[in-house]
């Protein structure tokens, strides 16, 4: 598979890891949109939220449960934003489910 996030998970491409458990890996985004910008990806390849199904829902749930742990590790006590993009019109550039955690400043209510 030629998925950049799978290669990062497998250690083929280095990353700035901030959290890891059995189900997911969190690492700093190379093009941060906020002072804190981390990507949280499942270790198994799931294309997007649209591809969540009965077979992978446990993995997706474990990734969701990790989000507050990642935020705590990043000292985001005052809040943070979690975003996932789906499909081309949704801005998804890597076809591997991932959640952006953004914080470190007071974020605007609107995204643009």
C-alpha positions, 0 to 999 in steps of 0.5 A: 500500500502506498499510504503515507500514514501507513508508512509513518505507522510502520516506521518507514517515514519518521515523525514527531510522535507525541502519543502512541498506543496499541490502536493509534499514533499521534504526531505533529503536523508538518504544516501546522494551522495552530500553535498545537497541531497534531494528527491522530491516525489509527494503526490499521488502514481505514480510508475515512469516516465514511468507511467506518463499519462493523468490522472496524468500529472498535478501532475507531472507538479506541482512536476517539478515546485516545483524543483526550489523552493526546490533548492532555499530553499536549497540555490543552487544558483550555480546550481544543478542536478536533477535525476530520476531513472526508473526501475531496470536497471535504478537504481530505488529502490523505486517504487514511482516517485521521483526526486533527487536534488543534489548539494552543490559542483561542480558536475562532468559531468559524473555520475560515 
